[in-house]
């Protein structure tokens, strides 16, 4: 009986000694390849470029790294049993955003651009249709009588984003003849989004480079 009691007390003593050791918070010196990248810890902006991150005992923290032109980084550090202990130092190499590299900032995205023309209505409409089908394969709606045309969405998927683009034409006036052209560019922050998931998309102030000339070409050729 005494032997069992001694063994029990010894186990309890070992547990009592080890628990405080396990309960210590951990510190990670976190460094990002881009010095001006923002570092968020559990959703709160905590610094840029480099940060000492405290991992409380028996807890995990989520670290997010952001910089325009780069893919977001998501890292989890845990200070729990059954998890690998957090490292003392951690270097995160950011990766270029392929959607950003394939696009350019512009002031013509998602706004009506009015184009006046001296051409006859039939000729102007035919020319507009020819220009648009050079950039978009499918015209979803077209009505020359009302001067309305809309292409189908064209979707392009990237590593972390989905971009959808379409073009809309509306008759602005008949005298002088003028059309409003809108290049709609929208972004969803996921690469697994259906084109029909409207709630996932928001207007984007950039356009994919393959559409960069469609407005300019319409202005130039209709204006002659």
C-alpha positions in Angstrom: 0.0 0.0 0.0 2.8 2.3 0.9 4.5 1.5 -2.4 1.4 2.4 -4.3 1.0 5.7 -2.4 4.6 6.6 -3.0 4.3 5.9 -6.7 1.1 8.0 -6.9 2.7 10.9 -5.1 5.7 10.6 -7.4 3.5 10.7 -10.5 1.6 13.7 -9.1 4.9 15.5 -8.4 6.1 14.9 -12.0 2.8 16.2 -13.4 2.9 19.2 -11.1 6.5 20.0 -12.3 5.7 19.4 -16.0 2.5 21.3 -16.3 4.0 24.8 -15.6 6.7 24.0 -18.1 4.1 23.0 -20.7 2.0 26.1 -19.9 4.7 28.6 -20.8 3.9 31.0 -23.6 6.1 30.8 -26.7 7.6 33.6 -28.8 8.1 33.5 -32.5 10.2 36.0 -34.4 8.2 36.3 -37.6 9.8 37.9 -40.7 8.3 38.5 -44.1 10.2 38.7 -47.4 8.5 42.0 -48.2 9.4 44.6 -45.5 6.2 46.6 -45.9 3.8 43.6 -45.9 1.1 43.9 -43.3 1.0 41.3 -40.5 -2.3 40.4 -38.9 -2.6 38.3 -35.8 -6.1 36.8 -35.2 -7.5 39.4 -37.5 -5.8 42.4 -35.9 -3.1 44.4 -37.7 -0.1 44.2 -35.5 2.9 45.3 -37.7 4.7 45.2 -41.0 7.7 43.2 -42.2 8.8 41.7 -38.9 6.9 41.0 -35.6 7.5 39.1 -32.4 4.4 36.9 -32.0 3.4 35.6 -28.6 1.7 32.2 -28.6 -0.2 31.7 -25.3 -0.1 28.4 -23.5 -2.7 25.9 -24.8 -3.6 28.1 -27.7 -3.2 28.7 -31.4 -2.9 32.0 -33.3 -3.6 32.7 -36.9 -1.2 35.0 -38.8 -2.1 36.6 -42.1 0.3 38.5 -44.4 -0.9 41.0 -47.0 0.6 43.2 -49.6 -0.8 44.5 -52.9 0.6 42.6 -55.8 1.3 39.5 -53.7 -0.7 36.5 -52.6 -2.1 36.5 -49.1 -0.2 34.3 -46.7 -1.9 32.3 -43.9 0.1 30.6 -41.1 -1.1 29.0 -37.9 1.2 28.6 -34.8 0.0 26.3 -32.0 1.3 26.0 -28.4 -0.5 22.8 -27.5 0.2 19.2 -26.7 0.0 16.9 -29.8 1.2 19.8 -31.9 4.7 20.5 -33.1 6.1 23.3 -30.9 6.2 26.7 -32.6 9.6 27.7 -34.0 11.7 30.4 -32.4 12.0 32.1 -35.8 9.9 31.9 -39.0 10.6 33.4 -42.4 7.7 33.8 -44.8 8.5 34.2 -48.5 5.6 36.0 -50.3 4.6 35.0 -53.8 3.6 37.3 -56.6 -0.2 37.7 -57.3 -0.7 36.3 -60.8 -4.1 38.1 -61.1 -2.4 41.4 -60.3 0.4 40.7 -62.8 -2.2 39.9 -65.5 -4.1 43.1 -65.0 -3.6 46.9 -64.9 -5.2 49.7 -62.9 -7.5 51.9 -64.9 -10.2 54.6 -64.6 -12.4 53.0 -67.3 -13.4 49.9 -65.3 -17.1 49.8 -64.3 -18.0 53.3 -65.6 -20.0 54.4 -68.6 -17.8 55.8 -71.3 -19.7 57.9 -73.8 -18.7 57.7 -77.4 -20.1 60.0 -80.0 -20.1 59.1 -83.7 -20.9 60.8 -87.0 -21.5 57.4 -88.7 -25.0 56.2 -89.6 -26.7 54.1 -87.0 -26.5 50.8 -89.0 -22.9 51.3 -89.8 -22.0 52.3 -86.2 -23.8 49.3 -84.7 -22.2 46.9 -87.2 -18.7 48.3 -86.4 -19.4 48.2 -82.6 -20.4 44.5 -82.9 -17.2 43.7 -84.9 -15.0 45.4 -82.3 -16.7 43.7 -79.4 -16.5 40.2 -80.9 -12.8 40.6 -81.4 -12.5 40.6 -77.6 -15.5 38.6 -76.4 -16.6 35.3 -78.0 -20.3 35.3 -76.9 -22.8 38.1 -77.1 -25.6 37.3 -74.6 -28.1 40.0 -75.6 -28.1 42.3 -78.7 -30.9 44.6 -79.8 -30.0 47.2 -82.5 -33.5 48.9 -82.2 -32.9 49.8 -78.6 -29.2 50.1 -78.9 -28.4 47.6 -76.2 -25.7 44.9 -76.2 -24.3 42.7 -73.4 -21.7 40.0 -73.6 -21.6 36.9 -71.5 -19.3 36.9 -68.5 -15.7 35.7 -69.3 -14.2 34.1 -66.3 -10.5 33.7 -65.6 -9.2 31.8 -62.6 -6.0 32.6 -60.8 -4.3 31.1 -57.7 -6.3 33.0 -55.1 -8.8 34.9 -57.2 -11.5 34.7 -59.9 -12.0 37.5 -62.3 -15.1 37.9 -64.4 -15.4 40.5 -67.3 -18.2 41.6 -69.6 -19.0 44.6 -71.8 -22.3 46.4 -71.9 -23.4 48.9 -74.6 -26.3 51.3 -74.3 -27.7 53.9 -76.7 -27.0 57.3 -75.1 -28.6 59.5 -77.7 -29.7 59.5 -81.4 -28.9 63.1 -82.2 -26.0 63.2 -82.1 -25.6 59.5 -82.2 -23.8 58.3 -79.1 -23.3 55.1 -77.2 -22.3 54.4 -73.6 -19.9 51.5 -73.2 -19.1 49.9 -69.8 -16.3 47.4 -69.3 -17.4 45.5 -66.2 -14.6 44.0 -64.2 -15.3 42.1 -61.0 -13.2 40.1 -58.5 -13.8 37.2 -56.1 -11.2 36.3 -53.5 -11.2 32.6 -54.2 -10.3 30.4 -57.1 -13.3 28.1 -56.7 -16.2 30.5 -57.4 -19.1 30.0 -59.8 -19.6 32.8 -62.3 -23.2 32.9 -61.1 -22.3 33.5 -57.5 -22.9 37.3 -57.7 -22.6 37.7 -53.9 -19.0 36.6 -54.1 -17.9 39.2 -56.6 -17.2 42.9 -56.1 -16.2 45.7 -58.5 -12.5 45.7 -59.3 -10.6 48.9 -60.3 -8.3 46.8 -62.5 -8.9 45.1 -65.9 -7.2 42.1 -67.4 -4.7 43.3 -70.0 -6.3 41.4 -72.8 -9.2 43.9 -72.6 -7.1 47.0 -72.3 -7.7 48.2 -75.9 -11.4 47.5 -76.4 -12.6 51.0 -75.2 -9.9 52.8 -76.9 -10.5 51.0 -80.2 -14.2 51.8 -80.0 -13.4 55.5 -79.4 -11.0 55.6 -82.2 -12.9 53.7 -84.9 -16.4 55.1 -84.1 -15.1 58.6 -83.8 -13.8 58.6 -87.4 
